[in-house]
Amino acid sequence: MEPKLQKAFADMRELEKGAIANPDEGRMIKPPSCPTGRFTQVLSVGIGGSALGPQFVAEALAPDNPPLKIRFIDNTDPAGIDHQIAQLGPELASTLVIVISKSGGTPETRNGLLEVQKAFREAGLDFSKQGVAITQENSLLDNTARIEGWVARFPMFDWVGGRTSEMSAVGLLPAALQGIDIKEMLVGASIMDEANRSTVVKNNPAALLALCWYWASDGVGSKDMVVLPYKDSLLLFSRYLQQLVMESLGKEFDLDGNRVNQGLSVYGNKGSTDQHAYIQQLREGVHNFFVTFIEVLRDRPPGHDWELEPGVTCGDYLFGMMQGTRAALYSNDRESITVTVQEVTPRAVGALIALYERAVGLYASLVNINAYHQPGVEAGKKAAGEVLALQKSCKEPVEPLTLEEIADRCHAAEEIEMIYKIIAHMAANDRAIIAEGNCGSPRSIKVFLGECNVDDLFT
Ligand SMILES: O=P(O)(O)OC[C@H]1O[C@](O)(CO)[C@@H](O)[C@@H]1O
């Protein structure tokens, strides 16, 4: 693998110098360099790379009593949004809302913002005095924040990828507000970056990690990566890695245009909890994975340890469970990687993030793909837009219609199944009325749509 890795190192050197590493979007991908009072809470609104890093870091590093407690809206689920706002209760008045979106136009984030702004209006609060935006300059979000006069706007540079933005304002602002030492996070990332610039493969942690992935999955993603941190505070690491690895490496074509369908699937929560869920299958069942153990040597802060049996602490059990599982998997020819961390500190978390970001970049070079775009996600977004357009076009009629009649009026006869789905969803939310039949037998139903309400049924 030496020649391939030397090529990967050269690619990475060019990337750091500002080469266009994302050719089809014509973008540079450089790691970023960075620059209490009346608020009691932070509400972060964002999705994907604009949420997963801050969520991971909050879980890993926020102190037990942070100066500001953070909550997240990371979806367009109305019930989920209501839940977050309800949990804030009267503290909405002292909540700093950080809206994070690199593009500034992601629908889920826009919807979260509109819902939160509605809650502010209903509570008689001025959102602009509590809103902050992190986004690219001149994006829709940036312009909204500027026109409405929000508290602050933090820029995101074009060359900071969404899923590699944790070390930019995206991750650092929420972390700092929770009292996390962001300078230490940056120091950890910087030390790791330095180590990962070595072109001596054995001295380069990210190269070794990427090589392990290549070896374990035959360079074609033939095995899944199960990430098992043995530390509760690192629970969200696998969820964070899921996007970093899968959105970066899951690609249909390589850089030469060959269809390769590359990728590496990532899942996992934490040990030893998962030992009581799926480790049985890992040890004895289908051999379609490799494990990454994240081992943390320090159990508790100094001076807090306690022996629950003579000579044995709770942390000794956790350690024993990890070592035992590792040995048990090995004895049945199941491969594993172990990443050892002294202690979960801001420096270690910064280093872990930098390690995996770099490993993904090197691995992408090894398998010759663009790690920095996400054309597959765009396809889903486009299709979602089409469903909403179809729903809007269904809004006219006032007499009850069959699904076929609705499809005809929408000029979308071939979309009858999608129309049925739209009607079922609208009916469940009292925005369409099933006048005859029921949703369980689509052919039987006649539907009132548009402006109609229950009274329409009787007039
Ligand atoms: O930060 P934005 O632009 O709102 O995007 C959110 C996420 O959406 C994606 O574009 C697609 O899932 C991710 O790459 C990104 O992290």
The ligand as an SDF file (V2000), in Angstrom:
LIG
                    3D

 16 16  0  0  0  0  0  0  0  0999 V2000
  -25.4140   23.0240    7.0760 O   0  0  0  0  0  0  0  0  0  0  0  0
  -26.4830   22.8590    6.0440 P   0  0  0  0  0  0  0  0  0  0  0  0
  -26.1620   23.5500    4.7740 O   0  0  0  0  0  0  0  0  0  0  0  0
  -27.8170   23.2440    6.5930 O   0  0  0  0  0  0  0  0  0  0  0  0
  -26.5530   21.3290    5.6690 O   0  0  0  0  0  0  0  0  0  0  0  0
  -26.8740   20.3420    6.6000 C   0  0  0  0  0  0  0  0  0  0  0  0
  -26.4640   18.9920    6.0880 C   0  0  0  0  0  0  0  0  0  0  0  0
  -27.1390   18.6950    4.8900 O   0  0  0  0  0  0  0  0  0  0  0  0
  -26.2550   17.9910    4.0110 C   0  0  0  0  0  0  0  0  0  0  0  0
  -25.9500   18.8360    2.9710 O   0  0  0  0  0  0  0  0  0  0  0  0
  -26.8700   16.8070    3.3970 C   0  0  0  0  0  0  0  0  0  0  0  0
  -27.2840   15.9140    4.3540 O   0  0  0  0  0  0  0  0  0  0  0  0
  -25.0330   17.6780    4.8690 C   0  0  0  0  0  0  0  0  0  0  0  0
  -23.9060   17.4850    4.1070 O   0  0  0  0  0  0  0  0  0  0  0  0
  -25.0070   18.8560    5.7500 C   0  0  0  0  0  0  0  0  0  0  0  0
  -24.1900   18.6600    6.8760 O   0  0  0  0  0  0  0  0  0  0  0  0
  1  2  2  0
  2  3  1  0
  2  4  1  0
  2  5  1  0
  5  6  1  0
  6  7  1  0
  7  8  1  0
  7 15  1  0
  8  9  1  0
  9 10  1  0
  9 11  1  0
  9 13  1  0
 11 12  1  0
 13 14  1  0
 13 15  1  0
 15 16  1  0
M  END
$$$$
